[in-house]
Amino acid sequence: MHRNLEMPHSASVVTGIMQPTEQVPFLVSKNYGRRTTFRLVPLDKMFPKKVLGKSSYGGRYKKEGCFDIWPRFFFFSNPYGRANRKERDRRGKGGGGGRGGGGGGGGGYRDRVGGGSSGGGGGRNRSGWFKVTIPHGRKYDKKWLLTALQSICSLHIPAVQYHVDHNRVHFYVDDSSVVSALQKCSHKITDTDGYKVEVHVNPSAPPSFMLSDLKPEHLEHLKQCMAKRFDGSQQALDLNNILTDPDLVSQNIQVVLNRKTNMEAVIKIIEQNIPELTCLNLSNNRIHKLDELAELVTKVPNLKTLNLSHNELKSDRELDKLKGLKLVELWLTKNPLCDLFKDHASYIRSVTLLFLYLSQGQTQKDLLKLLYCRYYSIYDSGDRQPLLDAYHDGASLSLTTPYSTQNPSRSSLGEYHKDSRNLKRLKDSTIRFRLLKHTRLNVVAFLNELPKTQHDIASLNVDVNTYTNTLLSFTVSGVFKEVAVDGKSRESTMAFSRVFITVPAGSTGLCIVNDQLFIRMATTEEIRRAFVAPAPTPSSSPVPTLTAPQQEMLTAFSLKSGMNLEWSQKCLQDNEWDFNRAAQIFTQLKTEGKIPDVAFIK
């Protein structure tokens, strides 16, 4: 059965975007007086298959007798069934609105915002702006009109560039929720004369002021506005939604922070007047690029808190431009990029990996130092079983030692040599594969079989090889010595290099999926510099006697406070290992100048 669609004589019909494999029937029209009836008829009913070839619209022949239409718009704006005027219809001239346009009025170019003055404005609006028109709005007081609209919408309406044009009132909005509410407001407000207020909402190009730069005489007003928004006690500057700032609007000044010149002007004022700024709020400013904010790294070096919420950031790669900032807080809520993540945990992991900062604000070096210090505090404790939590279920580990022609049993590396996968030593791929440790249970079981060790934490170095939203690879190198077991003393100092490949785990954690350990004898210079600090042996050191959680807490507290391990442990013990209370006491004593300098000597 065919489906009939009846439409007014003057109506334009616009089909939507067709998917690549969508079967598109043919649209047949007939005129009945002042009506035009369209019938949807399958192509194979219209033409025999043998005459169906390449479509003039780029379609392709299908076995079913229909065209495979690639994505494009089709405009049937001629009610009399005459041949389409492709160029005219494609540009949306005349009867049919352009892409994203309303009905009836003049259309817009297909790649821009189109639309007549009537109708709701369908389709996609690339600019994100909408123009609100109130016919006969000139007779209404601005405050009364906006209050009435806000009462109906139950939302605050940021009426941008409110102005009168003949008898009409126009203003712009760019908030999708406000737009949706305003589209339902027409004829719901009754004025004092008993007339219903009409409200027309159409997609629009950005307001004209957004395309112009700030004038020199405006900069002083901007500076005064920023001074009012600056909190000196907190070193905080609040530029939230500065576009609608009353002081600037009263001077007919619009500061649009998603424009390069406007953002540069703001940063220059900050640099010249408040370079010690620690908190900056840039929320609700339609910011979609962070190129200009990269200058904050050098011009506002003390910045700790940056609020970019309620903006238009679409990719987390934009955050790469802020990597040099030592941020403690970063606000990104209500940005399109947040929709890229399936849950809150994956969002936190991505940003954590991108910046390599913990919630406490540690830098990249401190974060990785915390990770490997935690790892080796367990590795050297005598019981390596807790390392199970550090590895992924499908983790793998390989051990390699240098190739040597001498008898391996006579070398201090003998304990490691038998498990070495050095390609020069092992030609048999089967043996090499067998020596590769698979799954975290086998990995940790193998680590437990290796000799007991003590690593020189001061010698450890870390290099980041690569990181993405889903992977972090880094190399740890340093020296260690084996600990005496059953009265057998091993004084040999060895060097190692270890490549960890990690992936996100939990909300902010990492787990190891690949561990490549290379061990060699230390050089003369490495031996000379190893363990030069008075590091007590594990039997007399207070650190190894602590539990694993206490060791982790001690390392974290030392990094956060800047104190050495001895004073950090004393502070934690005095506060019964309550991290937050110890941190508060430390901050108070440091402010009062009661902590001696020796506490910070490492």
C-alpha angles and dihedrals in degrees: 000000000000121000118229124208118194118201136172116274093252098042123122121218119214120183119213128244109298121223115234094254099035115129106230119202121211119260113227120188134198129183122232108177108287094355132077117207120204123201124198106222124176112245094237088062091053101044135020113250093246092066095048109099136135112350120233085229094056094267124148132221116261127197090241089062095252131114122253099226119204117217112291141118121261119201122199100183099148110088092193095064095244119151114290117258093226101192095044095045094042090057092047095238121160121354104011124059118243126244107320090003131141124243129277103008131087112303129229130239110281094248096044137056109288135172145125124256093259130057131048099278111247129199130041124330110203097188095055091222127118129195117221116205126192111193111219087008092138091085093057125088110243094230093048093048096048092044091052092048092048090050091055094041095042085218136101109256114212096204103200118201095357107195144154122241113185103305095339131089119216134186137157133237131183102185112105094209091052090047091052091050094047091052087064096048101078114120092002096103120070117203126213091270092056096253123136114241113236119217121194120188120189135168111261145182113258115283112277094247090064089066095055131076127239113271119234092248090056094059094074091053089048091050091051091048091052090048089057090050094049120100107203095189091060098028086233130146119199112202095160110156092344089170090079097041106144094221092054095040090052087058091047090246120143118192109198110188095193087069116089097225094047094050091046090053091053093048091048091053090049092049094049098043113020109019089150090067114143103178127044125179114199098160124143096022102116090243111173102164130047100196095116092046089065086080089067089077092072102020099047103026096163095058110134105161125047122177113200097157123139094027135117103260106148103177132044087218087078086070089065086080090065098050094113093060116100094220125181095183129028120179116201104153119141095023120128090240089068088067090062091074124076094218143359093265094057090047091054092046093052095050091042091054092044095054098024089219126134122218087262089063100250117166125241092267093048093048094053091041089055090050098051094037088055090048096049094042086064094038091056096040095088095248113074095174093102087066086081087086090057096059133073118239090249097041123143133202133195129188124205133182128184118278112256134177094207124090106287092210090065092053124089085234091064093109090056100034095072091061096041117126094200106158092217091059100039118052095165109092091199092061091044090054092048091054090054108097115224130195124019094266092059092042095054092041088056092047089053089057094055119095119278111262147191116209123207099236091193090060096054119113128184131203125186109226099183142332137190133166089281106030140045122186122185138162125227119195134175144107135287141171132216118253121235113260124190091354093305108129120206112189097172115125115214135189127219143187119200128187115203122192110195138181131198118281128178118347100314106355135104133218129201118246098170130027120185113185123190119185129186139157113279120250122245091258092049090050091049093053097039120107092356091144113082093263109171120224118262091257094059101029117101091214100070090048090063123092118256093256090050091050090051091048091048093051092047093047092050091051094046097045099036091229123129121257095262096056092038090055091048091052092049094046092049088055095044092251093297101149097197094046091047090051092051092049091047092051092048095048093045091051089051091049093239098129112092121232091242089071090068098048109107 
